[in-house]
């Protein structure tokens, strides 16, 4: 028997409204709680210009100007589809994070770097096609190390980490990145060699990678929560002040020939020149200087200055 008082079945539209959708992360939303991530990453980009200039110049052995453009939010698939076949792609690992940093290196810059490395100059017309030469493959490894060092210094503005060069991919169709969010931040980087500008790099940072970095950042709105417990701080200071350290002073450091040392006998006197600059040593470090005197019938050390 059907109960006429039973509730009607929800319509398909109403049921869909009650189903929780995927989390909508607020990264890149102006004024959102994660807006600090973009501000933090801009610090990395700002530092990257100088770091790349120093380390790439050392590798190529040629002065250059580097300009890292402001990052743009793009779909990774769209960015990759727009790349031509005259580039190589370097992958870098940021600390222990799973998401890599990808750097596209233009073939023109790679070839120009080889020429400059061997004492030539970039004339603005270099064209290199086909398979990479051995010299270009060797230069890829050099550039990978230099870029990794530059990225490490740049990310150090936020937290201590290491960026490692992982590998080079020579065909864009072989690039496989597993991203929850397909959007990436792309910083177009231009480099001037021998007075000619090259669209040399694209630095590609995934949004997944930024979100993974977030817990390691000292975000301003968490500083109050993360404030040091004053009681714990006082107890720690008191405990540290109770630690015993060996303290010693050296009156003299005479030198003797081995023959003189072998003739020493009980009762011999070694002359010690008076000095007002006796070191006071704590552990293995000179802590202060002073002079030796007498107090209450005993030998005493009078401090004259601290180091």
PEBEL-V64717 format. One record per backbone hydrogen bond with DSSP energy under -1.0 kcal/mol. CO is the residue of the C=O (numbers start at 1). NH is the residue of the N-H. Records with the same first field share a line. If there is no record, write none. Layout:
CO=NH / NH
This chain:
3=6
11=15
12=16
13=17
26=29
29=32
32=35
34=37
35=39
36=40
37=41
38=42
39=43
40=44
41=45
42=46
43=47
44=48
45=49
47=51
48=52
49=53
50=54
51=55
52=56
53=57
54=58
55=59
56=60
57=61 / 62
65=192
67=190
72=186
74=184
75=79
76=80
77=81
78=82
80=83
86=107
88=105
89=169
90=103
91=166
92=101
93=164
94=97
101=92
102=204
103=90
104=202
105=88
106=110
107=111
108=112
109=113
110=114
111=115
112=116
113=117
114=118
115=120
116=119
133=137
134=138
135=139
136=140
137=141
138=142
139=143
140=144
141=145
142=146
143=147
144=148
145=149
146=150
147=151
148=152
149=153
150=154
151=155
152=156
154=157
155=158 / 159
162=95
164=93
167=91
169=89
171=174
172=175
182=76
183=207
184=74
185=205
186=72
187=203
188=69
189=201
190=67
191=198
192=65
193=196
196=193
198=191 / 200
200=106
201=189
202=104
203=187
204=102
205=185
206=210
207=211
208=212
209=213
210=214
213=216
214=217
217=219
219=222
220=223
222=226
229=233
230=234
231=235
232=236
233=237
234=238
235=239
236=240
237=241
239=242
240=243
246=283
248=281
257=261
258=262
261=264
265=268
278=290
280=287 / 288
281=248
282=285
285=282
287=307
288=280
289=304 / 305
290=278
291=302
293=300
295=298
298=295
300=293
302=291
305=289
